[in-house]
Amino acid sequence: MLILKTIEEKLKSIYQEEYQESFLEDFLELIRQWEKKEWAGIDAPSEKNIYLITYGDSIFEQGKPTLETLHQFLKQEVQETITDVHLLPMFPYTSDDGFSVVDYKEINPELGTWEYITGMSRDYRLMYDFVANHISKSSGWFQEYLNGEGKYQDYFIPKNPAFNTEQVVRPRTSPLFHEYEGKAGAKTAWTTFSEDQVDLNFRHFPVLLETTEILLSYAQKGASSIRLDAIGFIWKESGTSSMHLPEAHAIIQLWRDVLNYFKPNTQIITETNVPHHENISYFGDGTNEAHMVYQFSLPPLVLHTMTTHDATKLSSWAKTIGKVSNEATYFNFLASHDGIGMRPTEGILSEEEKQRLVDKVVENGGRISYKTNSDSSQSVYEMNINYSNALINKDEDDTEELAVKKMLAAHSILLSVMGVPAIYYHSLLGSENDYDGLEASGINRRINREKLEFAKITRELKENSRRKGIFQGLRQMISIRQQQSAFSPYAPQTVVDLGSNVFALKRCNETTGDEVFFIVNVDSKQVEVEIGMKGHDLLTGEEINSIVTLEPYQFLWVK
């Protein structure tokens, strides 16, 4: 059995001198159990695949399970514009809007049940979150740890004076360890993100075994993609950053092997909000680790480009984004449930350029979140704001028409660069900052997590000109993009330098020969550009000559 040899190699590389033969025996028994279940096949992503990032309760109706309402909304309003729905954590939770999971295997009853998930999976491919690094302090696992009961005594990481944490990197300013009271007295635990989010101890083999079973259950219950949340933190080593360690990579590779054995093409997507060179390490050799990595540098770079009307930094960076393999690519996005991360701009934007974005976000009503560095200083971690509000230059973009055009122009970049596009629900629906949610919660990220009432949002998509303009504009762009094999997730891109106030590239599918030239005016003024080719614009059908005049924020897909 080839999978057995692969698993053995990975387990030995993870546990090294702590490896025991029983580990392999236990893993083999897990494989045997899951071989008895039915597995449905899926296809790899293509140019047709567009992800929607949303919570299970983003759209709601009083008295109805929100998953049912979301499904109804997607079928009625969004239809085939979206192919894949990323359901942010849909499990019972206690904080962080779902990322402090109480039970990995149950659906939050306010959202519905697994039956609603199954129903949605008949119309859309689904992406589930696996919050593998940590679990809620209210979970059964942690409560048994506190009370000295059951099998969970080694599932968590108590404070140990012999463990050197001086170099630990983390995105929060809260203490690394917290103390908890249980029946067995006070116990401590490692908490990368918050007092309510307790890190799991992957050094304890049963943790790896049980989380692997959870991963398999997600794939078997309809997941086409699985997002590994905060995955870079899962392995801790004294005297190191306890981030991106080789063991963490080996665990992801093991999970890919196991998923590929049962359900090939299930996409493993790693979420590591870190500098670009660290982020792309999760591709492994391009065939053995993540199928996609979040393209965290794209959101702040597009914002910088649209703010300065200068595409130089974006173009220079985009030239470094090459083809990974025929099975691995980038998960591209501009907005998400979190803020616009600033660590991914390290080595790309200067401190002055970063500060300009921070100042603009604050001016446009946003908030700034910080992280603690290894020297105990603090620096900007992310900017919390609705992306359409972040784009506005107050002295220039003074009309709704320009605001809509700028939002569509930003997304033209998202839809053109190499990878798979993912659109946050508030971007698709043309939303703005949610100050009520921000002020009621005191949580910066709530500025872009508003829940929308079904009847109201369906009405506003027809009557509110801003929402309608963005929603219909994106739907049109996506429907055109889905017909062009040049936009295959694996088709290379070639950046074309045509001046600082435009961003341009070519996409060419090596298999079909299909080619599309993309250009967008990132300026608030009209520009004239010689593109050196003739063709027709896929968006309007107009014939394009060698010299084109682009209105503010206008973009072309030339065939």
Residue pairs with C-beta under 8 A, 6 or more apart in sequence:
3 31
3 257
3 258
3 261
4 24
4 28
4 31
6 257
7 24
7 27
7 28
7 31
7 254
7 257
7 258
8 24
10 250
10 251
10 253
10 254
10 257
11 19
11 23
11 24
11 27
11 254
12 19
13 246
13 247
13 250
14 208
14 247
14 250
14 251
14 254
15 23
15 203
15 205
18 203
20 205
23 205
26 205
26 209
27 209
27 212
30 209
30 212
30 213
30 216
31 258
31 261
34 213
34 216
34 220
34 262
35 262
37 220
38 220
39 219
39 220
39 262
39 263
40 263
41 263
41 264
41 265
42 125
42 224
42 263
42 264
42 265
42 266
43 265
44 265
44 327
45 84
45 267
45 329
45 420
45 489
46 485
46 488
46 489
47 481
47 482
47 483
47 484
47 485
47 486
47 487
47 488
47 489
47 491
48 83
48 482
49 83
49 84
49 125
49 420
49 489
50 81
50 82
50 83
50 84
50 420
50 421
50 422
50 423
50 478
50 481
50 482
51 82
51 83
51 84
51 85
51 86
51 127
51 225
51 331
51 420
51 421
51 422
51 423
52 74
52 78
52 82
52 84
52 85
52 86
52 422
52 423
52 424
52 425
52 428
53 86
53 88
53 333
53 335
53 336
53 337
53 422
53 423
53 424
53 425
54 70
54 85
54 86
54 87
54 88
54 424
54 425
55 87
55 88
55 97
55 98
55 337
55 425
55 449
55 451
56 66
56 67
56 70
56 87
56 88
56 90
56 108
56 111
56 112
57 66
57 67
57 70
57 110
57 111
57 451
58 66
58 70
58 425
58 451
58 452
59 66
59 69
59 70
59 73
59 451
59 452
59 453
59 454
59 457
60 66
60 69
60 451
60 452
60 453
60 454
61 69
61 453
61 454
61 455
65 110
65 111
65 112
65 113
65 116
66 110
66 111
66 112
67 90
67 107
67 111
67 112
67 116
67 117
67 120
68 112
68 116
68 119
69 454
70 120
71 116
71 119
71 120
71 123
72 454
73 454
73 457
73 458
74 82
74 85
74 120
74 123
74 124
75 123
76 458
77 458
77 461
78 428
78 475
81 474
81 475
81 478
81 479
82 124
82 423
82 428
83 124
83 125
84 124
84 125
84 126
84 127
84 224
84 225
85 120
85 124
85 125
85 126
85 127
86 126
86 127
86 129
86 225
86 227
86 422
87 117
87 126
87 127
87 128
87 129
88 97
88 98
88 129
88 337
89 97
89 98
89 99
89 101
89 129
89 131
89 229
90 98
90 107
90 108
90 111
90 117
90 128
90 129
91 98
91 101
91 102
91 103
91 104
91 105
91 106
91 107
91 108
92 101
92 102
92 103
92 106
92 108
92 109
93 99
93 100
93 101
93 102
93 108
93 136
94 100
94 102
94 136
94 137
94 138
94 196
95 136
95 194
95 196
95 197
96 193
96 194
96 196
96 197
97 337
97 445
97 446
97 449
98 108
98 129
99 129
99 131
99 193
99 197
99 229
100 134
100 135
100 136
100 137
100 194
100 196
100 197
101 131
101 135
101 136
101 139
102 135
102 136
102 138
102 139
102 140
103 139
103 140
104 130
104 131
104 135
104 214
105 214
105 217
107 113
107 114
107 116
107 117
114 221
117 126
117 221
117 222
118 221
118 222
120 126
121 222
125 224
125 225
126 222
126 223
126 224
126 225
127 223
127 224
127 225
127 226
127 227
127 267
127 269
128 218
128 223
128 225
128 226
128 227
129 226
129 227
129 229
130 211
130 214
130 215
130 218
130 226
130 227
130 228
130 229
131 229
131 230
132 200
132 211
132 214
132 215
132 228
132 229
132 231
132 234
133 192
133 199
133 200
133 229
133 230
133 231
133 233
133 234
134 191
134 192
134 193
134 197
134 198
134 199
134 200
134 230
135 141
135 142
135 197
135 198
135 200
136 142
136 196
136 197
136 198
137 180
137 189
137 195
137 196
137 197
137 198
138 196
141 152
141 155
142 152
142 155
142 156
142 180
142 189
142 198
143 182
144 150
144 151
144 152
144 153
145 152
145 153
145 155
145 156
145 182
145 187
145 189
146 180
146 181
146 182
146 183
146 184
146 187
147 182
147 183
147 184
148 182
148 183
148 184
149 183
151 206
154 201
154 204
154 206
154 207
155 200
155 201
155 204
155 206
155 207
156 189
156 190
156 198
156 199
156 200
156 201
157 189
157 190
157 199
157 201
157 236
158 187
158 188
158 189
158 190
159 177
159 188
159 189
159 190
162 238
163 236
163 238
164 238
164 239
165 176
165 238
165 242
166 239
166 374
167 239
167 240
167 241
167 242
167 374
168 176
168 240
168 241
168 242
168 243
168 374
169 241
169 242
169 243
169 374
170 176
170 192
170 193
170 233
170 243
170 371
170 372
171 193
171 273
171 343
171 371
171 381
172 192
172 193
172 194
172 371
172 372
173 370
173 371
173 372
173 378
174 191
174 193
174 194
174 195
175 191
175 195
176 190
176 191
176 192
177 188
177 189
177 190
177 191
178 188
178 189
178 191
178 195
179 186
179 187
179 188
180 186
180 187
180 188
180 189
189 198
189 199
190 198
190 199
190 236
191 197
191 198
191 199
192 199
192 230
192 233
193 230
199 233
199 234
199 236
200 207
200 211
200 234
201 207
202 208
202 211
202 234
202 235
202 247
202 251
203 235
203 236
208 251
212 254
212 255
212 258
215 226
215 255
215 258
215 259
216 258
216 259
216 262
218 226
219 226
219 259
219 262
219 263
219 266
220 262
220 263
223 266
224 265
224 266
224 267
225 266
225 267
225 268
225 269
225 292
226 259
226 266
226 267
226 268
226 269
227 269
227 270
227 271
228 252
228 255
228 268
228 269
228 270
228 271
228 290
229 271
230 271
230 272
231 248
231 252
231 270
231 271
231 272
231 282
232 243
232 244
232 248
232 270
232 272
232 274
232 278
232 282
233 242
233 243
233 248
234 248
234 251
235 242
235 245
235 247
235 248
235 251
236 242
236 245
237 245
237 247
241 374
243 274
244 272
244 274
244 278
244 281
249 281
249 282
249 284
249 289
252 268
252 270
252 282
252 284
252 289
252 290
253 284
253 288
253 289
255 268
256 268
256 288
256 289
256 290
256 291
259 266
259 268
260 266
267 291
267 292
268 289
268 290
268 291
268 292
269 290
269 291
269 292
269 293
269 294
269 331
270 282
270 289
270 290
270 292
270 293
270 294
271 294
272 278
272 279
272 282
272 293
272 294
272 296
273 294
273 296
273 338
273 341
273 343
273 344
273 382
274 296
274 343
274 344
275 343
275 344
275 346
275 347
276 296
276 297
276 317
276 344
276 347
276 348
277 347
279 293
279 294
279 295
279 296
279 297
279 344
280 293
282 289
282 290
282 293
283 289
283 290
283 293
283 324
283 325
283 328
284 290
286 324
286 325
286 327
286 328
287 325
287 327
287 328
289 328
290 328
291 327
291 328
291 329
292 328
292 329
292 330
292 331
292 419
292 420
293 330
293 331
294 330
294 331
294 333
295 330
295 331
295 332
295 333
295 417
295 419
296 341
296 343
296 344
297 317
297 344
297 345
297 348
298 332
298 333
298 334
298 413
298 414
298 417
299 333
299 334
299 335
299 340
299 341
299 387
300 340
300 341
300 342
300 344
300 345
300 349
300 357
300 383
301 313
301 314
301 317
301 345
301 348
301 349
302 314
302 334
302 410
302 413
302 414
303 340
303 357
303 387
303 390
303 391
303 410
304 313
304 314
304 345
304 349
304 353
304 356
304 357
305 311
305 313
305 314
305 413
305 503
305 522
306 391
306 406
306 409
306 410
306 522
307 356
307 357
307 360
307 391
307 393
308 353
308 356
309 501
309 522
309 523
309 524
309 525
310 500
310 501
310 522
311 500
311 501
311 502
311 503
311 522
312 500
313 348
313 349
313 353
314 413
314 503
315 495
315 497
315 503
317 348
318 417
318 493
318 495
318 503
318 505
319 495
321 330
321 417
321 418
321 493
322 492
323 418
323 490
323 491
323 492
324 330
324 490
325 490
326 490
327 490
329 418
329 419
329 420
329 489
329 490
330 417
330 418
330 419
330 420
330 489
331 419
331 420
331 422
332 414
332 417
332 419
332 420
332 421
332 422
333 414
333 421
333 422
333 423
333 424
334 387
334 410
334 411
334 414
334 423
334 424
334 427
335 386
335 387
335 423
335 424
335 426
335 427
335 448
336 422
336 424
337 424
337 445
337 448
337 449
338 382
338 445
339 369
339 381
339 382
339 383
339 384
339 385
339 444
339 445
339 448
340 357
340 361
340 382
340 383
340 384
340 385
340 387
340 390
341 381
341 382
342 354
342 357
342 358
342 379
342 380
342 381
342 382
342 383
343 371
343 381
345 353
345 354
349 357
354 380
357 383
358 368
358 380
358 383
360 390
360 393
361 367
361 368
361 383
361 384
361 385
361 390
362 368
363 394
364 385
364 389
364 390
364 392
364 394
365 385
365 389
365 433
365 435
365 447
366 383
366 384
366 385
366 389
366 390
366 433
366 447
367 383
367 384
367 385
367 438
367 444
367 447
368 380
368 382
368 383
368 384
368 444
369 380
369 381
369 382
369 383
369 384
369 444
369 445
370 378
370 379
370 380
370 381
371 378
371 379
371 380
371 381
372 378
373 379
383 390
384 444
384 445
384 447
384 448
385 433
385 447
385 448
386 426
386 431
386 432
386 433
386 434
386 447
386 448
387 407
387 410
387 424
387 426
387 427
387 448
388 403
388 407
388 427
388 430
388 431
388 432
388 470
389 432
389 433
391 397
391 403
391 406
391 407
391 410
392 403
392 406
393 524
396 402
396 524
397 403
397 406
397 524
400 465
400 466
400 469
401 469
402 524
402 552
402 553
403 466
404 430
404 466
404 469
404 470
404 473
405 552
405 553
405 554
406 553
407 427
407 430
407 470
408 469
408 470
408 473
408 474
408 477
408 553
408 555
409 520
409 521
409 522
409 553
409 554
409 555
411 423
411 427
411 474
411 477
412 477
412 518
412 520
412 555
413 503
413 520
414 421
414 423
415 421
415 477
415 478
415 481
415 487
416 487
416 505
416 507
416 516
416 518
416 520
416 557
417 493
417 505
418 489
418 490
418 491
418 492
418 493
418 507
419 489
420 489
423 474
424 448
426 448
426 450
427 470
427 474
428 470
428 471
428 474
429 452
429 457
429 461
429 467
429 470
429 471
430 461
430 464
430 466
430 467
430 468
430 469
430 470
430 471
431 448
431 450
431 452
431 467
432 466
433 447
433 448
434 446
434 447
434 448
434 449
434 450
435 447
436 450
437 446
437 447
437 449
437 450
438 444
438 446
438 447
440 446
460 467
460 468
461 467
461 468
461 471
462 468
476 539
477 539
480 538
480 539
480 557
481 487
481 557
484 514
484 516
484 538
484 557
484 559
485 491
485 509
485 511
485 512
485 514
486 507
486 508
486 509
486 512
486 514
486 515
486 516
487 507
487 516
488 509
488 511
491 507
491 508
491 509
491 510
492 507
492 508
492 510
493 505
493 506
493 507
494 505
494 506
494 508
495 504
495 505
496 504
496 505
496 506
496 517
496 519
496 531
497 504
498 504
498 519
498 529
498 530
498 531
499 527
499 529
501 521
501 522
501 523
501 525
501 527
502 519
502 520
502 521
502 522
502 523
502 527
502 529
502 550
503 519
503 520
503 522
504 517
504 518
504 519
504 520
504 531
505 517
505 518
506 515
506 516
506 517
506 518
507 515
507 516
507 518
508 514
508 515
509 515
515 559
516 538
516 557
516 558
516 559
517 531
517 533
517 535
517 556
517 557
517 558
517 559
518 555
518 556
518 557
518 558
519 529
519 531
519 548
519 550
519 555
519 556
519 558
520 550
520 553
520 554
520 555
520 556
521 527
521 550
521 551
521 552
521 553
521 554
521 555
522 553
523 552
523 553
524 552
524 553
525 552
526 549
526 550
526 551
526 552
527 549
527 550
528 547
528 548
528 549
528 550
529 547
529 548
529 550
530 546
530 547
531 544
531 546
531 547
531 548
531 558
532 546
533 544
533 546
533 558
534 543
534 544
534 545
534 546
535 543
535 544
535 558
535 559
536 542
536 543
536 544
536 558
536 559
537 544
537 556
537 557
537 558
537 559
538 557
538 558
538 559
539 555
539 556
539 557
544 556
544 558
548 556
550 556
